[in-house]
Each structure stands twice: as structure tokens, then as C-alpha cells.
Amino acid sequence: MFALLLVGLVVAIRKNLTKFVLPLVLLSAVAGIVSSVWVARTGHAGAKSAWEDTPKAPIGGGGDADEN
């Protein structure tokens, strides 16, 4: 969607269709903000999903190397 808006904006600028430039600029700005928020939320949800159910190591390690 964002890419299509940008392509439309480039075409409108090159063909000198000035009545379409401002609406396309505004729609592109809104689409860019929405896309950025969507990517951040998706990344956060993925990280939370990946790390939420992992067992936590005890403080101080507690692995085999400490038993020597």
C-alpha cells in the first residue's frame, strides 16, 4: 500500500497533476506512520512470544562449570 502511494506520488509529480500531489503526500505520510507502528508492534509481539516462555537461569549461573 505504502509503495503504491509513493509510485502514485511520483507519477503525479512527473505528469504535473498538482491536484493529486497534496492528497498523495498526506496519504503517504499517514501510511508511513502506520507502517512503522505496525512493524514495531509486530516485532515486539514476536520477541515477547519468543522470550516469554523460556526458563530463566538462576542468579550466579548455576551451570556445570560452577560445580568444579
FIMAR-317775 format. One record per residue (C-alpha): x, y, z; residue in three letters. Coordinates in steps of 0.1 Angstrom, whole numbers. Example, Ala and Ser with C-alpha at 12.3 -4.5 7.8 and 13.67 -1.06 7.14 Angstrom:
<pts>
+-------+-------+-------+-------+
:     X :     Y :     Z : votor :
+-------+-------+-------+-------+
:   123 :   -45 :    78 :   ALA :
:   137 :   -11 :    71 :   SER :
+-------+-------+-------+-------+
</pts>
This chain:
<pts>
+-------+-------+-------+-------+
:     X :     Y :     Z : votor :
+-------+-------+-------+-------+
:     0 :     0 :     0 :   MET :
:    27 :    24 :    10 :   PHE :
:    48 :    16 :   -21 :   ALA :
:    17 :    21 :   -43 :   LEU :
:    11 :    55 :   -28 :   LEU :
:    47 :    65 :   -34 :   LEU :
:    45 :    54 :   -70 :   VAL :
:    13 :    74 :   -75 :   GLY :
:    30 :   104 :   -60 :   LEU :
:    60 :   101 :   -83 :   VAL :
:    37 :    97 :  -113 :   VAL :
:    16 :   127 :  -102 :   ALA :
:    47 :   149 :   -98 :   ILE :
:    62 :   139 :  -132 :   ARG :
:    29 :   144 :  -151 :   LYS :
:    23 :   177 :  -133 :   ASN :
:   -10 :   166 :  -118 :   LEU :
:    -9 :   192 :   -90 :   THR :
:   -44 :   185 :   -76 :   LYS :
:   -33 :   149 :   -67 :   PHE :
:     1 :   158 :   -51 :   VAL :
:   -11 :   171 :   -18 :   LEU :
:   -36 :   143 :   -11 :   PRO :
:   -10 :   117 :   -21 :   LEU :
:    16 :   133 :     2 :   VAL :
:    -7 :   133 :    31 :   LEU :
:   -18 :    97 :    25 :   LEU :
:    18 :    86 :    21 :   SER :
:    28 :   103 :    54 :   ALA :
:    -1 :    86 :    72 :   VAL :
:     7 :    52 :    56 :   ALA :
:    44 :    56 :    66 :   GLY :
:    35 :    62 :   102 :   ILE :
:    10 :    33 :   103 :   VAL :
:    36 :    10 :    87 :   SER :
:    62 :    20 :   112 :   SER :
:    39 :    14 :   142 :   VAL :
:    28 :   -19 :   127 :   TRP :
:    64 :   -31 :   122 :   VAL :
:    73 :   -21 :   158 :   ALA :
:    43 :   -38 :   173 :   ARG :
:    48 :   -70 :   153 :   THR :
:    85 :   -71 :   163 :   GLY :
:    77 :   -66 :   199 :   HIS :
:    50 :   -93 :   198 :   ALA :
:    74 :  -117 :   182 :   GLY :
:   102 :  -110 :   207 :   ALA :
:    78 :  -113 :   236 :   LYS :
:    65 :  -146 :   222 :   SER :
:   100 :  -160 :   217 :   ALA :
:   114 :  -150 :   251 :   TRP :
:    83 :  -151 :   274 :   GLU :
:    82 :  -189 :   280 :   ASP :
:   120 :  -195 :   282 :   THR :
:   133 :  -208 :   316 :   PRO :
:   153 :  -183 :   335 :   LYS :
:   188 :  -192 :   347 :   ALA :
:   194 :  -188 :   384 :   PRO :
:   214 :  -158 :   395 :   ILE :
:   251 :  -166 :   396 :   GLY :
:   249 :  -191 :   367 :   GLY :
:   243 :  -225 :   383 :   GLY :
:   256 :  -244 :   353 :   GLY :
:   281 :  -274 :   353 :   ASP :
:   311 :  -251 :   352 :   ALA :
:   303 :  -239 :   387 :   ASP :
:   304 :  -274 :   403 :   GLU :
:   341 :  -279 :   398 :   ASN :
+-------+-------+-------+-------+
</pts>
